[in-house]
Amino acid sequence: MTDFNQNEELLSELIFALEMSQGDFRLFLARCNNLTQRDRLIQQFQTSFSGDLAKLHLDESVGELYATICQQLGEQQPDALMVWGLDSVTDVDKLLVSMGLVREEFRNNFHFPILLWIDAEISQKFIRLIPDFETWTSLTVFETPTQE
């Protein structure tokens, strides 16, 4: 039961951090390996976040995150953007490398925090493929409760 309570607390802290970052670009990574749990956390996040939350579920064919966000949002500057589906992207290495190439564009053009839901494998790829981008991130790790 403590894992569940700990995850609830982590989710509250993550929501607070995103709400405090409104108006500034910050990249938050939420690592969760269990898809059922991740979907539940995403649902809770959406109902608990107080601001204008834009949502983006990535298609498996996405090759560039920056361009996809620009296309999805247009001129809109939400209070925060939540992105999930990275784990289903066919060429996630290419997507991450492309993020690294336009790293400054994220900070220059997105005046809101971005929350990326990832798994352990993508977390490792972040560190390996785009270490300078990874230094900008804040990572929250959600443990899978023992009963799952």
Secondary structure, DSSP 8 states (H G I E B T S, - for coil): -HHHHHHHHHHHHHHHHHHHTTTS--EEEEE---HHHHHHHHHHHHHH--S-EEEEE--TT---HHHHHHHHHTT---SEEEEE-GGG-TTHHHHHHHHHHTHHHHHHH--S-EEEEE-HHHHHHHHHH-HHHHTTEEEEE----TT-
